[in-house]
Amino acid sequence: MPDKMDAFEPERYELREAPAHEFALSRREFAEFAGAGLLITVTAAVSPAQRGPGRGGGSEPATLGARLHLSEDGTATILTGKVEVGQGSRLEIAMAAAEELRIPLERVRVVMADTELVPNDGITAGSRTTPSTIPAVRRAAAAARELLLKAAIDPESKKKFDYAALARSAGMAAAYKDTLPAGAVVTPVRDWQVLGTPRNRADGREIVTGAHRFPSDIQRPEMLYGSVLRPPAYGAILVSADLTAAQKMQGVTAVREGAFVGCAARTSLAARKAVETIRANAQWERRDHPASDRLFSYLKEKAVQDGQGGRRPRVQSKGSIEQGLGQSGKKVRAAYQVAYIQHAPMEPRAAVAEWREGRLTVWTGTQNPHGVRDQLLQAFHLAPDKVRVIVPDTGGGFGGKHTGEAAIEAARLAKEAGRPVSLRWTRVEEFTWAYFRPAGLFEIEAGLDGEGLITAWDFAVYNAGTAGIESPYRIANTRTRFIYCDSPLREGSYRGIAATANNFARECCMDELAEAAGKDPLEFRLANIENPRLRDVLLAATKRFEWQQRRKSRRPGIGAGLACGTEKGSYVASCAEVEVKNGQLKIREITMAFECGVILNPANLRAQVEGSIIMGLGGALTEEIQFENGRLKNGSFAKYPVPRFRDAPRMDIVLLNRPDLAPAGAGETPIIAVAPAVAGAFFDATGERARSMPVRPIRRT
Amino acid sequence: MTFRFTVNGKSRAIETEAERSLLEALREDLGLTGAKYGCGEGQCRACTVLVDGKPVTSCVTPVRAAAGKKITTIEGLAANGKLHLVQQAFIEEGAMQCGYCVPGMILTAVALLESNPHPSEAQIIDAMNGNLCRCCGYPRILAAVRRAGGNHA
């Protein structure tokens, strides 16, 4: 399905930044490098996102052998550039391969995200593994199966009727070198044996025994631990740093190059102490930085109107917004605000870097292994075959690990120390120096006709982003604008990214329109929906929730709200019941219906929906990055409340299976319907509109 | 300074600064990386280990406070390759997404069930509430603890 918003913002899932550091070449290295004639390669590596078909999706590797190996013991190994950060991609890929090869799931091994071994499947983002990588894996596995069948009907090779024999056959060796056959027929849904059945992570034992090594757990012989000097505030520039004291400390390697200052030592504590001696005398030039308590007026002031840096406001129109508003009997104008939030994955950024004979190997937690490899190539001026990035299954991503900061920093320290270095960001570093989900300001004007149908929809989005920006409702006259702003904080992706913010503003405004039309929020939406899939999830959620009955039974302090939406090819609707007591907003229940085509793994799908709901409640209720004088005011778990066990409400989840539709990703979209349902329920309980995320009645500047 | 303690049944001695965190000593000096760093301020309990059977946040516990005590990390929970009841329950319930919080979750649950073998739902939530899971896999983790506590609701 063509992605319309790609026209709006080409790199919607990627934080596009050059590496924070680019290090100089030594004379000797330069000779090797220039002598190898690879200068062009290095300059071409600057922007991985612009290269190749891999962005966010599933590239098609050139040959079958690049995707799949059959071993002589009959196990199959699938090779993929995707990463596992808890979303279930490893298992889903194994299930797809087992299905097409018709072998037990236990006989499939999946090698992920080792740039030396696997094809570039692009960044793990945008819910693209399911719609792009899974079909690629299925085609490769189906092609291998077809080879087997061909061998089996060949009278001379009847004895070879198994994958182990096939693996040894000359035919298979030749097939590996062939281009991936385009026409391999994948198993139809009705014949699925493995796909479509509930399965749990295959490596559960490694997880529960602590045997699995996350990126921060990788240990290498002679390894040191690193620590990096961070600026005292956003925008501060290092003027001078004295490394003398640090360098005198036993076993400490201290390095400064440009803005990069860091130390490596036998323990993390020793490395931090060494950095402290440098911090004590470091001189910084500070810059003014706005405070979050006037964030939204700041964003509006910093709206980029002149197209600076190609950032002209993006506008899409349909019909005539002027006429549509002019003809409408009733109008609603409202502004909404969405705060910056932090992903705060359980595992902060981490990397282990090891140099051996001019080759760099980095184990790191990133959603973008090939992109980080290219960043390392650029930062250290290396030829492409000199860097290998390996991403062990990582402790959470949520769109927050598209970059390679820790990899570059660890590699610089390891280069200086001449030994492997493990660099693990602290939680404070992760809060402060990773990137944030963009804040957004929304201005909406909409009009209704006498029947309660929407005649005009004027939607202006400042800064939040374009994912999910288009209204899914039937409206004749629309104008949709996205306006870039100079963000005070570093921004990037997040689970669902801008679709959460856009859907929040839109669905809150739908409730206000419903009120203006004198209609129930459900009745009003149903009258304005034309997409049957959106209607189906809305009906499923409200039926399970018993929407009409609950709305009728008025109970003091208790309210019900609903929201729906679509993004990345899947559809979601939710109902929330909240209680407001002594000014405290408590979630009593969330009912959600979700539809993402045919279901590949119902167990993992349910887990993703549950996780999205609870994570979404963080953004809906409590999460909001605050800053002042260039520093975060709440950059720690003590000050930035994220959902805990006690915050999980009663959840009722309806998964709509559509075997007739291709599967879409499911890790992100459920989150977009959480906050607006809560805001609607808050209004129902209190009579006060909440026009901000996190949801609260008072509007800020 | 030298500190001695029993780790997973073996006596160990490490030479380190007294203020060093138990978490970093276990991970960096003894190679026991099952306990995870999550926050460094005792707020997420990914670093939970058992000290004399009690769950402690090893990121804010100095090595000296553990001297002479019995420490159990996630690596030492299974006995002779046989998983602990709680570990088994986590696998059966699929109580893991990224899995980073799981060692701390399991050790917290083990300590709970030691003192209260059949906890109520409210008691489980009270005991587990300090442990963060950012994948927000709380429902399955609760199901796993419930299962280990003998309530297969």
Contacts between the chains, C-beta under 8 A, distances in Angstrom:
chain1	res1	chain2	res2	distance
A	84	B	98	7.9
A	85	B	98	5.8
A	86	B	96	8.0
A	86	B	97	3.7
A	86	B	98	2.8
A	86	B	99	7.0
A	86	B	100	7.9
A	86	B	135	4.8
A	87	B	97	7.3
A	88	B	97	7.4
A	200	B	91	7.2
A	200	B	94	3.5
A	201	B	94	6.6
A	201	B	96	6.0
A	201	B	99	7.5
A	204	B	90	7.0
A	204	B	91	4.0
A	204	B	94	7.4
A	204	B	96	6.5
A	205	B	83	7.4
A	205	B	91	6.6
A	207	B	90	7.7
A	207	B	96	5.1
A	207	B	99	3.8
A	207	B	102	5.2
A	208	B	74	7.6
A	208	B	83	6.8
A	208	B	87	4.1
A	208	B	90	5.0
A	208	B	91	6.0
A	208	B	96	7.6
A	208	B	102	6.1
A	208	B	103	7.7
A	208	B	106	6.2
A	209	B	34	7.5
A	209	B	74	6.5
A	209	B	75	6.7
A	209	B	77	7.4
A	209	B	78	5.8
A	209	B	83	7.3
A	209	B	87	6.7
A	210	B	32	7.7
A	210	B	33	7.1
A	210	B	34	2.4
A	210	B	35	7.6
A	210	B	73	6.9
A	210	B	74	3.6
A	210	B	75	4.9
A	210	B	103	5.0
A	211	B	34	7.7
A	211	B	75	7.6
A	212	B	99	6.6
A	213	B	33	6.6
A	214	B	33	8.0
A	214	B	36	7.4
A	214	B	100	6.1
A	216	B	33	7.8
A	216	B	36	7.4
A	216	B	37	6.7
A	217	B	27	7.7
A	217	B	33	3.7
A	217	B	36	7.9
A	219	B	31	6.2
A	219	B	33	7.0
A	225	B	28	6.5
A	267	B	16	7.4
A	267	B	20	7.2
A	267	B	24	6.6
A	267	B	28	5.4
A	267	B	29	7.7
A	268	B	24	5.4
A	268	B	28	6.5
A	269	B	17	6.4
A	269	B	19	7.9
A	269	B	20	5.3
A	269	B	21	7.7
A	269	B	24	6.2
A	343	B	134	7.7
A	344	B	134	6.0
A	345	B	98	7.5
A	345	B	100	7.9
A	345	B	134	5.5
A	346	B	36	7.2
A	346	B	38	5.5
A	346	B	44	7.0
A	346	B	46	5.9
A	346	B	98	6.7
A	346	B	100	4.2
A	346	B	101	5.2
A	346	B	132	6.8
A	346	B	133	7.1
A	346	B	134	4.9
A	346	B	135	7.7
A	347	B	36	7.0
A	347	B	38	7.7
A	347	B	98	7.4
A	347	B	100	4.8
A	348	B	37	7.5
A	348	B	38	8.0
A	393	B	98	7.5
A	393	B	99	7.6
A	394	B	98	6.8
A	395	B	36	7.3
A	395	B	98	5.0
A	395	B	99	7.4
A	395	B	100	3.1
A	396	B	98	4.7
A	396	B	100	6.3
A	396	B	134	5.2
A	396	B	135	6.2
A	397	B	98	8.0
A	398	B	134	7.3
A	424	B	37	6.5
A	426	B	40	5.8
A	427	B	37	8.0
A	427	B	38	6.8
A	427	B	39	4.4
A	427	B	40	5.6
A	427	B	41	7.4
A	428	B	40	7.7
A	603	B	94	5.9
A	607	B	94	7.0
A	607	B	97	6.2
A	607	B	137	6.3
A	607	B	140	6.6
A	610	B	136	7.0
A	610	B	137	7.3
A	610	B	138	7.9
A	610	B	139	5.3
A	610	B	140	7.8
A	611	B	97	6.3
A	611	B	135	5.0
A	611	B	136	4.3
A	611	B	137	6.0
A	612	B	136	7.8
A	613	B	136	7.7
A	614	B	136	3.6
A	614	B	138	6.3
A	615	B	134	7.3
A	615	B	135	7.7
A	615	B	136	4.7
A	636	B	39	6.9
A	636	B	41	6.2
A	636	B	43	7.1
A	637	B	38	7.8
A	637	B	39	4.8
A	637	B	41	6.9
A	637	B	43	3.8
A	637	B	44	5.6
A	637	B	132	6.8
A	638	B	41	5.8
A	638	B	43	5.2
A	642	B	132	6.5
A	642	B	134	6.7
A	643	B	136	5.9
A	643	B	138	7.8
A	644	B	129	5.3
A	644	B	130	7.8
A	644	B	132	6.5
A	644	B	138	7.8
A	645	B	125	5.0
A	645	B	128	5.0
A	645	B	129	4.7
A	645	B	131	7.5
A	645	B	138	5.1
A	645	B	141	7.8
A	645	B	142	7.0
A	646	B	125	5.9
A	646	B	129	5.1
A	648	B	136	7.5
A	648	B	138	4.6
A	648	B	139	6.6
A	651	B	139	6.9
